[in-house]
Amino acid sequence: MKVEFNTEEVHEMFDAIVDQLVELKLDRSDRATLRRWRADEVKAGSPAIAILTEKVNATLQRQHERAEVSPIKKPDWAT
């Protein structure tokens, strides 16, 4: 099974995370910096989102492969 996010989905996840960060009790200037960073550098079609999408999909695939059960099982009596 392969699950893969597209850039719009990753951008929505990114926006949700940044929204949560902005809601924290941070200094006013820090919240403004986060908002500017999101608005100026991390737009939906930006190279940063494309890189983030690749990294999210690679990590998700790695985690899935790690979680798969091995077809070779050790018998209970052998432990």
N, C-alpha and C positions, 0 to 999 in steps of 0.2 A: 504494500500500500504506500502511496506517495501523496503527501499533502504539501501543497505549495501555495504560498501567499503571493498575490500580485502587488504591485507598487501602491495602488490605492488602498488596499487593506492594511499594508504596513504603515502607510501614512496616517490612516485613521487610528491605528494602535499608538503610533508616536504622539499624535495629537491628544489622545486620551491620557497618556502618561504625563505629557507636559502640562495638561490642564490640572492634573492632580498635584504636580509639583508647584504650580502657581498658587494653588489653594492652600499650600502649607504656610505656616507663619514665618515666612522669610522676610528679609528686609525689602522695603519697597523697590530699591534699585536692583536687587537680585531678581525680583519678579519681572521688572521691566526688561532686564537683560535676557531672561528666558523668552519673554514674548517677542523681543526684537530678533533673537536668534532664530526662533521658529518662523517668524514672518519673512526675514531676509535671506536666510541661508538654507532652510530645510523646507522647501516647497514641494508640492506633490510630484513634479517632474524633474526635480533636481538630481544631480549626480549623487548627493549624499543619501537620498532616499533609495536610489538604485543600489548603492553599496549596502545600505542597511537591509534592503530586501534580500540581497544575496546572502548576507550573514545570517539573517533570521531563518531563511530556508535551509541553509547548510546546517545550522545548529539543530533545527527541527528534525532533519533527516538523520543526523548523527544520533540524536536522542532516541529516535524510533528504532534505528538499527541496534542500538545498545539494549533496548527494552525487549527486542524479539527473543523468544524462547529458543534455546538451542535444540535442534532435533536429536542430539545425542544426550541421553539422560543416564546418569549414573544410578545403578540400582540402590535401593535403600540399604540392603544388606552389605554393600561394599563400603559404607562410610565408617 
